[in-house]
Amino acid sequence: MTIIKNVLAIRAETLYIDLKKDFTDYINHKLDSNLSIDFAHVYDVINVLFPEVIEGTALTITVTDDEITVSDNAKDSEYNTELLEKHLIDFITDRCS
């Protein structure tokens, strides 16, 4: 689990829109890949799914007024979720600080 200070007090809805709009291109550029990424948003929780390589929710983002928490739900996956999590954290940090 990684905690990011929510310096700009970004709301979950805003982050969800940013993720849907820009994160897929961002991570595919960083990894030189063509991953398909899905997002699910309910209240202050955003689930990030990589359906082609990981079954179920890979990463969960929880947004509060003070911080954003990123949790890796697929640590036992054969795919390198730590790398996906790192790029997600870099993206969020860039948008929220």
ABEGO torsion letter per residue (X at the ends): XBBBBBAAGBBAAAAAAAAAAAAAAAAAAAAGBBBBBBBBBBEABBBBBBAAABBEBABBBBBBAABBBBBBAAAABABBAAAAAAAAAAAAAAAAX
